[in-house]
Amino acid sequence: MSMVQVDDYARRLYTAHGDRAEYEAAQKAKDAEAKGDPETAAQWRQVREKIRILRGPHES
């Protein structure tokens, strides 16, 4: 998955799921690791990181 695709997918996931999107991406990465697919897991970790950036810092 290219960085453009990661960016696009992260934006779509964040738009659809809001703050839960980061959890969804983390779960997909964990599932891929459990299935022995490190490439897909790495892609999901990239998506998660992009979602974290889109979300911005937590307010206190």
N, CA, C and O atoms as a Tripos MOL2 file, in Angstrom:
@<TRIPOS>MOLECULE
protein
  240   239    60     0     0
PROTEIN
NO_CHARGES

@<TRIPOS>ATOM
      1 N           0.8590   -1.1680    0.0000 N.3       1 MET1
      2 CA          0.0000    0.0000    0.0000 C.3       1 MET1
      3 C           0.9040    1.2300    0.0000 C.2       1 MET1
      4 O           1.8060    1.3460    0.8300 O.2       1 MET1
      5 N           0.6610    2.1350   -0.9230 N.am      2 SER2
      6 CA          1.4620    3.3560   -0.9990 C.3       2 SER2
      7 C           1.0450    4.3250    0.1120 C.2       2 SER2
      8 O          -0.0080    4.1620    0.7280 O.2       2 SER2
      9 N           1.8710    5.3170    0.3520 N.am      3 MET3
     10 CA          1.5580    6.3060    1.3880 C.3       3 MET3
     11 C           0.2780    7.0740    1.0530 C.2       3 MET3
     12 O          -0.4730    7.4550    1.9510 O.2       3 MET3
     13 N           0.0340    7.2980   -0.2290 N.am      4 VAL4
     14 CA         -1.2000    7.9790   -0.6380 C.3       4 VAL4
     15 C          -2.4050    7.1130   -0.2780 C.2       4 VAL4
     16 O          -3.4220    7.6200    0.1940 O.2       4 VAL4
     17 N          -2.2870    5.8150   -0.5020 N.am      5 GLN5
     18 CA         -3.3700    4.9020   -0.1610 C.3       5 GLN5
     19 C          -3.5680    4.8280    1.3500 C.2       5 GLN5
     20 O          -4.7020    4.7860    1.8280 O.2       5 GLN5
     21 N          -2.4760    4.8120    2.0950 N.am      6 VAL6
     22 CA         -2.5580    4.8010    3.5580 C.3       6 VAL6
     23 C          -3.2880    6.0500    4.0330 C.2       6 VAL6
     24 O          -4.1810    5.9710    4.8770 O.2       6 VAL6
     25 N          -2.9080    7.1960    3.4940 N.am      7 ASP7
     26 CA         -3.5270    8.4690    3.8630 C.3       7 ASP7
     27 C          -5.0210    8.4550    3.5580 C.2       7 ASP7
     28 O          -5.8360    8.8380    4.3980 O.2       7 ASP7
     29 N          -5.3760    8.0140    2.3590 N.am      8 ASP8
     30 CA         -6.7750    7.9720    1.9380 C.3       8 ASP8
     31 C          -7.5770    7.0160    2.8220 C.2       8 ASP8
     32 O          -8.6680    7.3560    3.2790 O.2       8 ASP8
     33 N          -7.0410    5.8380    3.0590 N.am      9 TYR9
     34 CA         -7.7540    4.8560    3.8710 C.3       9 TYR9
     35 C          -7.9310    5.3530    5.3000 C.2       9 TYR9
     36 O          -8.9980    5.1820    5.8910 O.2       9 TYR9
     37 N          -6.8950    5.9630    5.8540 N.am     10 ALA10
     38 CA         -6.9800    6.4890    7.2190 C.3      10 ALA10
     39 C          -8.0510    7.5720    7.3160 C.2      10 ALA10
     40 O          -8.8270    7.5970    8.2720 O.2      10 ALA10
     41 N          -8.0930    8.4500    6.3460 N.am     11 ARG11
     42 CA         -9.1120    9.5120    6.3550 C.3      11 ARG11
     43 C         -10.5220    8.9330    6.2740 C.2      11 ARG11
     44 O         -11.4270    9.3740    6.9820 O.2      11 ARG11
     45 N         -10.6940    7.9440    5.4070 N.am     12 ARG12
     46 CA        -12.0190    7.3240    5.2680 C.3      12 ARG12
     47 C         -12.4290    6.6010    6.5490 C.2      12 ARG12
     48 O         -13.5740    6.7070    6.9900 O.2      12 ARG12
     49 N         -11.5000    5.8740    7.1350 N.am     13 LEU13
     50 CA        -11.7870    5.1430    8.3640 C.3      13 LEU13
     51 C         -12.1090    6.1150    9.4960 C.2      13 LEU13
     52 O         -13.0280    5.8770   10.2790 O.2      13 LEU13
     53 N         -11.3540    7.2080    9.5830 N.am     14 TYR14
     54 CA        -11.5940    8.2020   10.6300 C.3      14 TYR14
     55 C         -12.9400    8.9010   10.4270 C.2      14 TYR14
     56 O         -13.6570    9.1680   11.3920 O.2      14 TYR14
     57 N         -13.2770    9.1930    9.1870 N.am     15 THR15
     58 CA        -14.5690    9.8190    8.8930 C.3      15 THR15
     59 C         -15.7200    8.8940    9.2700 C.2      15 THR15
     60 O         -16.7310    9.3380    9.8130 O.2      15 THR15
     61 N         -15.5620    7.6190    8.9810 N.am     16 ALA16
     62 CA        -16.6280    6.6510    9.2500 C.3      16 ALA16
     63 C         -16.7440    6.2810   10.7290 C.2      16 ALA16
     64 O         -17.8540    6.0940   11.2290 O.2      16 ALA16
     65 N         -15.6160    6.1730   11.4360 N.am     17 HIS17
     66 CA        -15.6310    5.6460   12.7990 C.3      17 HIS17
     67 C         -15.2330    6.6460   13.8770 C.2      17 HIS17
     68 O         -15.3410    6.3440   15.0650 O.2      17 HIS17
     69 N         -14.7780    7.8230   13.4840 N.am     18 GLY18
     70 CA        -14.3920    8.8240   14.4740 C.3      18 GLY18
     71 C         -13.2440    8.3400   15.3430 C.2      18 GLY18
     72 O         -12.2940    7.7320   14.8500 O.2      18 GLY18
     73 N         -13.3350    8.6110   16.6340 N.am     19 ASP19
     74 CA        -12.2530    8.2590   17.5600 C.3      19 ASP19
     75 C         -12.0250    6.7530   17.6640 C.2      19 ASP19
     76 O         -10.9530    6.3220   18.0880 O.2      19 ASP19
     77 N         -12.9910    5.9670   17.2920 N.am     20 ARG20
     78 CA        -12.8590    4.5050   17.3450 C.3      20 ARG20
     79 C         -11.9900    3.9750   16.2020 C.2      20 ARG20
     80 O         -11.5740    2.8170   16.2400 O.2      20 ARG20
     81 N         -11.7120    4.7830   15.2030 N.am     21 ALA21
     82 CA        -10.9400    4.3490   14.0360 C.3      21 ALA21
     83 C          -9.5440    3.8710   14.4170 C.2      21 ALA21
     84 O          -9.0530    2.8920   13.8540 O.2      21 ALA21
     85 N          -8.9060    4.5410   15.3550 N.am     22 GLU22
     86 CA         -7.5610    4.1290   15.7630 C.3      22 GLU22
     87 C          -7.5970    2.7270   16.3760 C.2      22 GLU22
     88 O          -6.7230    1.9050   16.1020 O.2      22 GLU22
     89 N          -8.5930    2.4610   17.1910 N.am     23 TYR23
     90 CA         -8.7530    1.1290   17.7710 C.3      23 TYR23
     91 C          -8.9830    0.0900   16.6750 C.2      23 TYR23
     92 O          -8.4010   -0.9940   16.7120 O.2      23 TYR23
     93 N          -9.8260    0.4180   15.7080 N.am     24 GLU24
     94 CA        -10.1180   -0.5080   14.6070 C.3      24 GLU24
     95 C          -8.8390   -0.8710   13.8570 C.2      24 GLU24
     96 O          -8.5990   -2.0420   13.5650 O.2      24 GLU24
     97 N          -8.0310    0.1180   13.5500 N.am     25 ALA25
     98 CA         -6.7800   -0.1280   12.8250 C.3      25 ALA25
     99 C          -5.8230   -0.9720   13.6670 C.2      25 ALA25
    100 O          -5.1560   -1.8630   13.1420 O.2      25 ALA25
    101 N          -5.7550   -0.6960   14.9590 N.am     26 ALA26
    102 CA         -4.8870   -1.4720   15.8480 C.3      26 ALA26
    103 C          -5.3420   -2.9270   15.9090 C.2      26 ALA26
    104 O          -4.5200   -3.8430   15.9150 O.2      26 ALA26
    105 N          -6.6430   -3.1310   15.9530 N.am     27 GLN27
    106 CA         -7.1810   -4.4930   16.0010 C.3      27 GLN27
    107 C          -6.8810   -5.2450   14.7040 C.2      27 GLN27
    108 O          -6.5430   -6.4280   14.7340 O.2      27 GLN27
    109 N          -7.0060   -4.5600   13.5740 N.am     28 LYS28
    110 CA         -6.6870   -5.1890   12.2810 C.3      28 LYS28
    111 C          -5.2090   -5.5770   12.2290 C.2      28 LYS28
    112 O          -4.8670   -6.6400   11.7110 O.2      28 LYS28
    113 N          -4.3410   -4.7320   12.7560 N.am     29 ALA29
    114 CA         -2.9080   -5.0420   12.7840 C.3      29 ALA29
    115 C          -2.6480   -6.2650   13.6580 C.2      29 ALA29
    116 O          -1.8750   -7.1480   13.2880 O.2      29 ALA29
    117 N          -3.2890   -6.3090   14.8020 N.am     30 LYS30
    118 CA         -3.1260   -7.4400   15.7180 C.3      30 LYS30
    119 C          -3.6190   -8.7340   15.0770 C.2      30 LYS30
    120 O          -2.9670   -9.7720   15.1890 O.2      30 LYS30
    121 N          -4.7580   -8.6750   14.4130 N.am     31 ASP31
    122 CA         -5.3050   -9.8530   13.7400 C.3      31 ASP31
    123 C          -4.3800  -10.3430   12.6320 C.2      31 ASP31
    124 O          -4.1810  -11.5470   12.4730 O.2      31 ASP31
    125 N          -3.8180   -9.4180   11.8700 N.am     32 ALA32
    126 CA         -2.9030   -9.7890   10.7850 C.3      32 ALA32
    127 C          -1.6450  -10.4530   11.3430 C.2      32 ALA32
    128 O          -1.1570  -11.4330   10.7790 O.2      32 ALA32
    129 N          -1.1250   -9.9270   12.4410 N.am     33 GLU33
    130 CA          0.0420  -10.5380   13.0900 C.3      33 GLU33
    131 C          -0.2850  -11.9570   13.5390 C.2      33 GLU33
    132 O           0.5170  -12.8730   13.3550 O.2      33 GLU33
    133 N          -1.4590  -12.1350   14.1250 N.am     34 ALA34
    134 CA         -1.8650  -13.4520   14.6130 C.3      34 ALA34
    135 C          -1.9930  -14.4570   13.4700 C.2      34 ALA34
    136 O          -1.7760  -15.6540   13.6590 O.2      34 ALA34
    137 N          -2.3440  -13.9640   12.2870 N.am     35 LYS35
    138 CA         -2.4810  -14.8330   11.1140 C.3      35 LYS35
    139 C          -1.1460  -15.0490   10.4070 C.2      35 LYS35
    140 O          -1.0790  -15.7620    9.4050 O.2      35 LYS35
    141 N          -0.0890  -14.4380   10.9250 N.am     36 GLY36
    142 CA          1.2320  -14.6030   10.3220 C.3      36 GLY36
    143 C           1.4430  -13.7630    9.0790 C.2      36 GLY36
    144 O           2.1670  -14.1660    8.1690 O.2      36 GLY36
    145 N           0.8100  -12.5870    9.0330 N.am     37 ASP37
    146 CA          0.9210  -11.6960    7.8790 C.3      37 ASP37
    147 C           1.5320  -10.3620    8.3160 C.2      37 ASP37
    148 O           0.8090   -9.3840    8.5050 O.2      37 ASP37
    149 N           2.8570  -10.3150    8.4780 N.am     38 PRO38
    150 CA          3.4950   -9.0970    8.9870 C.3      38 PRO38
    151 C           3.3930   -7.9020    8.0350 C.2      38 PRO38
    152 O           3.4040   -6.7560    8.4830 O.2      38 PRO38
    153 N           3.2940   -8.1580    6.7330 N.am     39 GLU39
    154 CA          3.1820   -7.0630    5.7640 C.3      39 GLU39
    155 C           1.8700   -6.2980    5.9520 C.2      39 GLU39
    156 O           1.8540   -5.0680    5.9970 O.2      39 GLU39
    157 N           0.7820   -7.0430    6.0590 N.am     40 THR40
    158 CA         -0.5200   -6.4150    6.2680 C.3      40 THR40
    159 C          -0.5650   -5.7290    7.6320 C.2      40 THR40
    160 O          -1.1280   -4.6420    7.7670 O.2      40 THR40
    161 N           0.0220   -6.3580    8.6320 N.am     41 ALA41
    162 CA          0.0600   -5.7570    9.9690 C.3      41 ALA41
    163 C           0.7950   -4.4210    9.9310 C.2      41 ALA41
    164 O           0.3590   -3.4550   10.5580 O.2      41 ALA41
    165 N           1.8950   -4.3620    9.2090 N.am     42 ALA42
    166 CA          2.6620   -3.1160    9.0940 C.3      42 ALA42
    167 C           1.8310   -2.0320    8.4080 C.2      42 ALA42
    168 O           1.8910   -0.8640    8.7920 O.2      42 ALA42
    169 N           1.0670   -2.4140    7.4060 N.am     43 GLN43
    170 CA          0.2160   -1.4450    6.7190 C.3      43 GLN43
    171 C          -0.8450   -0.8930    7.6640 C.2      43 GLN43
    172 O          -1.1230    0.3060    7.6580 O.2      43 GLN43
    173 N          -1.4350   -1.7650    8.4710 N.am     44 TRP44
    174 CA         -2.4380   -1.3040    9.4250 C.3      44 TRP44
    175 C          -1.8310   -0.4090   10.4950 C.2      44 TRP44
    176 O          -2.4820    0.5220   10.9680 O.2      44 TRP44
    177 N          -0.5900   -0.6840   10.8790 N.am     45 ARG45
    178 CA          0.0800    0.2010   11.8450 C.3      45 ARG45
    179 C           0.3170    1.5790   11.2330 C.2      45 ARG45
    180 O           0.2370    2.5880   11.9340 O.2      45 ARG45
    181 N           0.6080    1.6330    9.9350 N.am     46 GLN46
    182 CA          0.7630    2.9220    9.2530 C.3      46 GLN46
    183 C          -0.5670    3.6670    9.2340 C.2      46 GLN46
    184 O          -0.6080    4.8750    9.4670 O.2      46 GLN46
    185 N          -1.6490    2.9500    8.9590 N.am     47 VAL47
    186 CA         -2.9820    3.5620    8.9620 C.3      47 VAL47
    187 C          -3.2850    4.1030   10.3580 C.2      47 VAL47
    188 O          -3.7900    5.2170   10.5000 O.2      47 VAL47
    189 N          -2.9770    3.3170   11.3840 N.am     48 ARG48
    190 CA         -3.2320    3.7580   12.7570 C.3      48 ARG48
    191 C          -2.4570    5.0290   13.0870 C.2      48 ARG48
    192 O          -3.0010    5.9470   13.7000 O.2      48 ARG48
    193 N          -1.2060    5.0860   12.6880 N.am     49 GLU49
    194 CA         -0.3900    6.2690   12.9580 C.3      49 GLU49
    195 C          -0.9660    7.4980   12.2580 C.2      49 GLU49
    196 O          -0.9950    8.5850   12.8350 O.2      49 GLU49
    197 N          -1.4160    7.3340   11.0440 N.am     50 LYS50
    198 CA         -2.0140    8.4550   10.3040 C.3      50 LYS50
    199 C          -3.2970    8.9200   10.9870 C.2      50 LYS50
    200 O          -3.5530   10.1210   11.0740 O.2      50 LYS50
    201 N          -4.1020    7.9790   11.4700 N.am     51 ILE51
    202 CA         -5.3290    8.3380   12.1880 C.3      51 ILE51
    203 C          -4.9770    9.1230   13.4470 C.2      51 ILE51
    204 O          -5.6490   10.0990   13.7810 O.2      51 ILE51
    205 N          -3.9370    8.7040   14.1370 N.am     52 ARG52
    206 CA         -3.4920    9.4080   15.3480 C.3      52 ARG52
    207 C          -3.1420   10.8600   15.0130 C.2      52 ARG52
    208 O          -3.4600   11.7730   15.7750 O.2      52 ARG52
    209 N          -2.4920   11.0610   13.8790 N.am     53 ILE53
    210 CA         -2.1290   12.4140   13.4390 C.3      53 ILE53
    211 C          -3.3840   13.2090   13.0940 C.2      53 ILE53
    212 O          -3.4970   14.3790   13.4620 O.2      53 ILE53
    213 N          -4.3250   12.5840   12.3920 N.am     54 LEU54
    214 CA         -5.5670   13.2600   12.0200 C.3      54 LEU54
    215 C          -6.3630   13.6770   13.2540 C.2      54 LEU54
    216 O          -6.9570   14.7540   13.2890 O.2      54 LEU54
    217 N          -6.3660   12.8170   14.2590 N.am     55 ARG55
    218 CA         -7.1200   13.0700   15.4800 C.3      55 ARG55
    219 C          -6.5570   14.2270   16.2710 C.2      55 ARG55
    220 O          -7.3010   14.9800   16.8980 O.2      55 ARG55
    221 N          -5.2590   14.3710   16.2440 N.am     56 GLY56
    222 CA         -4.6240   15.4450   16.9940 C.3      56 GLY56
    223 C          -4.4670   15.0830   18.4570 C.2      56 GLY56
    224 O          -4.8690   14.0000   18.8820 O.2      56 GLY56
    225 N          -3.8810   15.9930   19.2330 N.am     57 PRO57
    226 CA         -3.6310   15.7130   20.6520 C.3      57 PRO57
    227 C          -4.9310   15.6830   21.4520 C.2      57 PRO57
    228 O          -5.9160   16.3360   21.1090 O.2      57 PRO57
    229 N          -4.8980   14.9080   22.5220 N.am     58 HIS58
    230 CA         -6.0390   14.8680   23.4400 C.3      58 HIS58
    231 C          -6.1120   16.1850   24.1920 C.2      58 HIS58
    232 O          -5.0900   16.7690   24.5550 O.2      58 HIS58
    233 N          -7.3240   16.6370   24.4170 N.am     59 GLU59
    234 CA         -7.5060   17.8550   25.2050 C.3      59 GLU59
    235 C          -7.6860   17.4630   26.6640 C.2      59 GLU59
    236 O          -8.2260   16.4030   26.9800 O.2      59 GLU59
    237 N          -7.2260   18.3340   27.5370 N.am     60 SER60
    238 CA         -7.4130   18.0470   28.9640 C.3      60 SER60
    239 C          -8.1250   19.1790   29.6490 C.2      60 SER60
    240 O          -8.3700   19.1150   30.8540 O.2      60 SER60
@<TRIPOS>BOND
     1     1     2 1
     2     2     3 1
     3     3     4 2
     4     3     5 am
     5     5     6 1
     6     6     7 1
     7     7     8 2
     8     7     9 am
     9     9    10 1
    10    10    11 1
    11    11    12 2
    12    11    13 am
    13    13    14 1
    14    14    15 1
    15    15    16 2
    16    15    17 am
    17    17    18 1
    18    18    19 1
    19    19    20 2
    20    19    21 am
    21    21    22 1
    22    22    23 1
    23    23    24 2
    24    23    25 am
    25    25    26 1
    26    26    27 1
    27    27    28 2
    28    27    29 am
    29    29    30 1
    30    30    31 1
    31    31    32 2
    32    31    33 am
    33    33    34 1
    34    34    35 1
    35    35    36 2
    36    35    37 am
    37    37    38 1
    38    38    39 1
    39    39    40 2
    40    39    41 am
    41    41    42 1
    42    42    43 1
    43    43    44 2
    44    43    45 am
    45    45    46 1
    46    46    47 1
    47    47    48 2
    48    47    49 am
    49    49    50 1
    50    50    51 1
    51    51    52 2
    52    51    53 am
    53    53    54 1
    54    54    55 1
    55    55    56 2
    56    55    57 am
    57    57    58 1
    58    58    59 1
    59    59    60 2
    60    59    61 am
    61    61    62 1
    62    62    63 1
    63    63    64 2
    64    63    65 am
    65    65    66 1
    66    66    67 1
    67    67    68 2
    68    67    69 am
    69    69    70 1
    70    70    71 1
    71    71    72 2
    72    71    73 am
    73    73    74 1
    74    74    75 1
    75    75    76 2
    76    75    77 am
    77    77    78 1
    78    78    79 1
    79    79    80 2
    80    79    81 am
    81    81    82 1
    82    82    83 1
    83    83    84 2
    84    83    85 am
    85    85    86 1
    86    86    87 1
    87    87    88 2
    88    87    89 am
    89    89    90 1
    90    90    91 1
    91    91    92 2
    92    91    93 am
    93    93    94 1
    94    94    95 1
    95    95    96 2
    96    95    97 am
    97    97    98 1
    98    98    99 1
    99    99   100 2
   100    99   101 am
   101   101   102 1
   102   102   103 1
   103   103   104 2
   104   103   105 am
   105   105   106 1
   106   106   107 1
   107   107   108 2
   108   107   109 am
   109   109   110 1
   110   110   111 1
   111   111   112 2
   112   111   113 am
   113   113   114 1
   114   114   115 1
   115   115   116 2
   116   115   117 am
   117   117   118 1
   118   118   119 1
   119   119   120 2
   120   119   121 am
   121   121   122 1
   122   122   123 1
   123   123   124 2
   124   123   125 am
   125   125   126 1
   126   126   127 1
   127   127   128 2
   128   127   129 am
   129   129   130 1
   130   130   131 1
   131   131   132 2
   132   131   133 am
   133   133   134 1
   134   134   135 1
   135   135   136 2
   136   135   137 am
   137   137   138 1
   138   138   139 1
   139   139   140 2
   140   139   141 am
   141   141   142 1
   142   142   143 1
   143   143   144 2
   144   143   145 am
   145   145   146 1
   146   146   147 1
   147   147   148 2
   148   147   149 am
   149   149   150 1
   150   150   151 1
   151   151   152 2
   152   151   153 am
   153   153   154 1
   154   154   155 1
   155   155   156 2
   156   155   157 am
   157   157   158 1
   158   158   159 1
   159   159   160 2
   160   159   161 am
   161   161   162 1
   162   162   163 1
   163   163   164 2
   164   163   165 am
   165   165   166 1
   166   166   167 1
   167   167   168 2
   168   167   169 am
   169   169   170 1
   170   170   171 1
   171   171   172 2
   172   171   173 am
   173   173   174 1
   174   174   175 1
   175   175   176 2
   176   175   177 am
   177   177   178 1
   178   178   179 1
   179   179   180 2
   180   179   181 am
   181   181   182 1
   182   182   183 1
   183   183   184 2
   184   183   185 am
   185   185   186 1
   186   186   187 1
   187   187   188 2
   188   187   189 am
   189   189   190 1
   190   190   191 1
   191   191   192 2
   192   191   193 am
   193   193   194 1
   194   194   195 1
   195   195   196 2
   196   195   197 am
   197   197   198 1
   198   198   199 1
   199   199   200 2
   200   199   201 am
   201   201   202 1
   202   202   203 1
   203   203   204 2
   204   203   205 am
   205   205   206 1
   206   206   207 1
   207   207   208 2
   208   207   209 am
   209   209   210 1
   210   210   211 1
   211   211   212 2
   212   211   213 am
   213   213   214 1
   214   214   215 1
   215   215   216 2
   216   215   217 am
   217   217   218 1
   218   218   219 1
   219   219   220 2
   220   219   221 am
   221   221   222 1
   222   222   223 1
   223   223   224 2
   224   223   225 am
   225   225   226 1
   226   226   227 1
   227   227   228 2
   228   227   229 am
   229   229   230 1
   230   230   231 1
   231   231   232 2
   232   231   233 am
   233   233   234 1
   234   234   235 1
   235   235   236 2
   236   235   237 am
   237   237   238 1
   238   238   239 1
   239   239   240 2
@<TRIPOS>SUBSTRUCTURE
     1 MET1         2 RESIDUE 1 A MET
     2 SER2         6 RESIDUE 1 A SER
     3 MET3        10 RESIDUE 1 A MET
     4 VAL4        14 RESIDUE 1 A VAL
     5 GLN5        18 RESIDUE 1 A GLN
     6 VAL6        22 RESIDUE 1 A VAL
     7 ASP7        26 RESIDUE 1 A ASP
     8 ASP8        30 RESIDUE 1 A ASP
     9 TYR9        34 RESIDUE 1 A TYR
    10 ALA10       38 RESIDUE 1 A ALA
    11 ARG11       42 RESIDUE 1 A ARG
    12 ARG12       46 RESIDUE 1 A ARG
    13 LEU13       50 RESIDUE 1 A LEU
    14 TYR14       54 RESIDUE 1 A TYR
    15 THR15       58 RESIDUE 1 A THR
    16 ALA16       62 RESIDUE 1 A ALA
    17 HIS17       66 RESIDUE 1 A HIS
    18 GLY18       70 RESIDUE 1 A GLY
    19 ASP19       74 RESIDUE 1 A ASP
    20 ARG20       78 RESIDUE 1 A ARG
    21 ALA21       82 RESIDUE 1 A ALA
    22 GLU22       86 RESIDUE 1 A GLU
    23 TYR23       90 RESIDUE 1 A TYR
    24 GLU24       94 RESIDUE 1 A GLU
    25 ALA25       98 RESIDUE 1 A ALA
    26 ALA26      102 RESIDUE 1 A ALA
    27 GLN27      106 RESIDUE 1 A GLN
    28 LYS28      110 RESIDUE 1 A LYS
    29 ALA29      114 RESIDUE 1 A ALA
    30 LYS30      118 RESIDUE 1 A LYS
    31 ASP31      122 RESIDUE 1 A ASP
    32 ALA32      126 RESIDUE 1 A ALA
    33 GLU33      130 RESIDUE 1 A GLU
    34 ALA34      134 RESIDUE 1 A ALA
    35 LYS35      138 RESIDUE 1 A LYS
    36 GLY36      142 RESIDUE 1 A GLY
    37 ASP37      146 RESIDUE 1 A ASP
    38 PRO38      150 RESIDUE 1 A PRO
    39 GLU39      154 RESIDUE 1 A GLU
    40 THR40      158 RESIDUE 1 A THR
    41 ALA41      162 RESIDUE 1 A ALA
    42 ALA42      166 RESIDUE 1 A ALA
    43 GLN43      170 RESIDUE 1 A GLN
    44 TRP44      174 RESIDUE 1 A TRP
    45 ARG45      178 RESIDUE 1 A ARG
    46 GLN46      182 RESIDUE 1 A GLN
    47 VAL47      186 RESIDUE 1 A VAL
    48 ARG48      190 RESIDUE 1 A ARG
    49 GLU49      194 RESIDUE 1 A GLU
    50 LYS50      198 RESIDUE 1 A LYS
    51 ILE51      202 RESIDUE 1 A ILE
    52 ARG52      206 RESIDUE 1 A ARG
    53 ILE53      210 RESIDUE 1 A ILE
    54 LEU54      214 RESIDUE 1 A LEU
    55 ARG55      218 RESIDUE 1 A ARG
    56 GLY56      222 RESIDUE 1 A GLY
    57 PRO57      226 RESIDUE 1 A PRO
    58 HIS58      230 RESIDUE 1 A HIS
    59 GLU59      234 RESIDUE 1 A GLU
    60 SER60      238 RESIDUE 1 A SER
